């Protein structure tokens, strides 16, 4: 029997893999035999709280401030060989803070600039393995998001970057694809999920009538990095329970 999702012997780096969607992705690869390392923002793995969706058991960890390009360049490469790079870093500023320069710059630095900086940093390793990159964006990149202009713009740009890198790096043997989650139950979405009326309103717009989970995103990321998606390039896979229909 062929198991196209067996990642035994493969090395995976998940930037933003310390909690939430990224953590779900990290554990999805780990469960399928991969050696997985994550980048996060806290000094020590012990600083993370399971209540915030963090489980670093079985994962390597490095603290890297991806909003700082110099920190990205200085960060040690976790593996001598890298097969899969997942770029899942992200932030958001609520209460219309993204309409101000500080909020705008903060979100763009993490959600867009660092994605390119990280992809560029690890490209040489991925060339050696003919590896893959998955850029995690959001369904917000396909539509307006009235309270979060930087978040929506950065995710739209990430979707465009996925297409461009897919086209540019495909001839060199690197597959670049994207993953656009819908409403997933993480610490970033508590502004909705912890308010019953808001949550009910949100669920009413999702045909499956449930929130997504980090695990849902994890198996989608595994698919994109696996041989099952060998002829998929530059595509952003929407995983939203039908929210964007």
C-alpha positions in Angstrom: 0.0 0.0 0.0 1.3 3.5 -0.9 1.2 6.1 1.8 1.7 9.5 0.1 1.5 11.4 3.4 4.3 9.5 5.1 6.9 12.2 5.9 9.4 9.9 7.7 12.9 11.2 7.1 11.7 14.6 6.0 12.5 17.9 7.8 9.8 20.5 8.2 10.1 24.1 9.5 6.8 25.9 10.4 7.3 29.6 11.0 4.6 30.7 13.4 4.2 27.1 14.5 4.2 27.8 18.2 0.4 28.2 18.5 -2.9 28.2 16.7 -3.0 27.1 13.0 0.7 26.9 12.8 0.9 24.5 15.7 -1.8 22.3 14.2 0.2 22.2 11.0 3.4 21.3 12.9 1.8 18.4 14.7 0.1 17.1 11.5 3.6 16.7 10.0 5.0 15.3 13.2 2.3 12.7 13.4 3.3 11.5 9.9 6.9 11.0 10.8 8.6 14.3 10.0 11.2 16.0 12.1 9.5 19.4 12.8 10.9 22.6 14.0 8.9 25.8 14.7 9.7 29.5 15.1 7.8 31.5 17.6 8.1 34.9 19.4 8.6 33.9 23.1 12.0 33.4 24.6 11.4 29.9 25.9 9.0 27.1 25.0 7.9 27.0 28.6 6.5 30.5 28.1 3.6 29.2 26.0 0.3 28.2 27.4 -1.7 25.2 26.3 -4.9 27.3 26.8 -3.7 29.5 23.9 -3.4 26.5 21.6 0.2 25.8 22.1 1.7 22.3 22.3 5.4 22.2 21.7 5.9 18.6 22.7 8.0 16.7 20.1 8.9 19.9 18.2 12.1 21.8 18.0 11.9 25.5 18.8 13.7 28.8 18.1 12.6 32.3 19.1 12.7 34.6 16.1 11.2 38.1 15.8 10.1 37.8 12.1 9.1 41.5 12.1 12.8 42.2 12.1 14.5 41.2 8.8 17.9 41.2 10.5 16.6 38.7 13.0 15.4 36.4 10.2 18.8 36.5 8.6 20.6 35.9 11.8 18.4 32.9 12.9 20.1 29.5 12.7 18.9 27.0 10.2 17.3 24.3 12.2 18.2 21.5 9.8 21.1 20.8 7.5 18.5 19.7 5.0 15.0 21.2 4.6 12.2 19.5 2.7 9.1 21.6 3.7 8.8 25.3 4.7 5.4 26.4 6.0 5.1 30.2 6.5 2.2 30.6 9.0 3.3 33.8 10.8 0.6 36.3 11.4 -0.8 39.1 13.5 -3.7 41.4 13.6 -4.6 44.7 15.4 -8.2 45.2 16.5 -10.2 48.3 17.4 -9.4 49.9 14.1 -5.7 50.2 15.0 -4.7 49.1 11.5 -5.9 52.4 10.2 -3.0 54.1 12.0 0.5 54.0 10.8 1.9 51.9 13.8 -0.8 49.3 13.4 -0.5 49.1 9.6 3.3 48.8 9.7 3.2 46.1 12.4 0.8 43.9 10.5 2.5 44.3 7.1 5.9 43.6 8.6 4.8 40.2 9.9 2.1 39.1 7.5 3.8 40.1 4.2 7.4 41.3 4.5 8.6 38.5 6.7 7.0 35.9 4.4 9.3 36.9 1.5 12.3 37.3 3.8 11.8 33.8 5.2 11.2 32.3 1.7 14.3 33.9 0.4 16.4 32.7 3.4 15.5 29.1 3.0 15.4 28.9 -0.8 19.0 27.5 -1.2 18.1 24.6 1.1 14.9 23.9 -0.7 16.7 23.9 -4.1 18.8 21.1 -2.8 15.8 18.9 -1.9 13.4 20.1 -4.5 11.2 21.0 -1.6 8.0 22.8 -1.1 6.7 26.1 0.4 3.3 26.6 1.8 2.2 30.2 2.5 -0.7 30.5 4.9 -2.9 33.5 4.1 -6.7 33.8 4.8 -10.0 34.0 3.1 -9.8 37.7 4.2 -7.4 38.1 1.3 -10.2 37.5 -1.2 -12.6 40.1 0.2 -13.0 43.3 2.2 -12.4 43.3 5.9 -13.7 46.6 7.1 -12.0 46.7 10.5 -8.7 45.4 9.5 -7.3 46.9 6.3 -3.7 45.8 6.9 -4.7 42.2 7.6 -6.9 42.0 4.5 -4.3 43.7 2.3 -1.4 41.6 3.6 -3.3 38.4 3.1 -4.3 39.4 -0.5 -0.6 40.2 -1.1 0.4 36.8 0.3 -2.0 35.1 -2.1 -0.4 37.0 -5.0 3.1 36.2 -3.7 2.2 32.6 -3.7 1.3 32.8 -7.4 4.5 34.7 -8.3 6.9 32.5 -6.3 5.1 29.4 -7.7 5.8 30.7 -11.2 9.3 31.9 -10.5 10.6 29.0 -8.5 8.7 26.2 -10.2 11.3 25.7 -13.0 13.9 25.3 -10.3 12.1 22.4 -8.7 10.5 24.2 -5.7 6.7 24.0 -5.4 5.1 27.0 -3.8 1.4 26.9 -2.8 -0.9 28.6 -0.3 -3.5 27.8 2.3 -6.3 30.2 3.0 -8.1 29.3 6.3 -11.6 30.5 7.1 -12.7 31.1 10.7 -10.5 28.9 12.9 -10.8 28.7 16.6 -7.5 30.3 17.8 -6.4 33.0 20.2 -6.5 35.5 17.3 -10.2 34.8 16.7 -11.3 35.0 20.3 -12.8 38.5 19.6 -15.5 36.4 17.8 -15.5 33.0 19.3 -15.8 34.1 22.9 -18.8 36.3 22.3 -22.0 34.1 21.8 -23.9 36.5 19.6 -20.9 37.1 17.3 -20.1 33.4 17.2 -23.7 32.5 16.3 -23.7 35.1 13.5 -20.4 33.8 12.2 -21.5 30.2 12.2 -24.7 31.1 10.3 -22.5 32.1 7.4 -20.6 28.8 7.3 -22.4 26.0 5.4 -20.8 23.4 7.6 -22.0 25.3 10.7 -18.8 24.9 12.6 -15.5 26.6 13.2 -12.4 25.2 11.6 -9.7 23.7 13.7 -5.9 23.9 13.6 -6.1 20.2 12.8 -8.2 20.9 9.7 -5.5 23.2 8.5 -2.8 20.7 9.3 -4.1 18.0 7.1 -4.6 20.5 4.2 -0.9 21.6 4.6 0.2 18.0 4.6 -1.7 17.4 1.3 0.0 20.5 -0.3 3.5 19.3 0.7 2.9 15.7 -0.3 3.3 13.8 -3.6 -0.5 14.0 -3.9 -0.1 17.6 -4.8 2.9 17.1 -7.1 1.3 18.9 -10.0 -0.1 21.8 -7.9 1.8 25.0 -8.1 1.0 28.6 -7.3 -2.4 27.7 -6.0 -4.0 28.8 -2.7 -6.3 26.2 -1.3 -9.3 27.6 0.5 -10.2 25.6 3.6 -13.1 27.4 5.2 -16.1 25.1 5.5 -17.8 27.0 2.7 -17.6 30.4 4.4 -16.4 32.2 1.2 -19.1 30.7 -1.1 
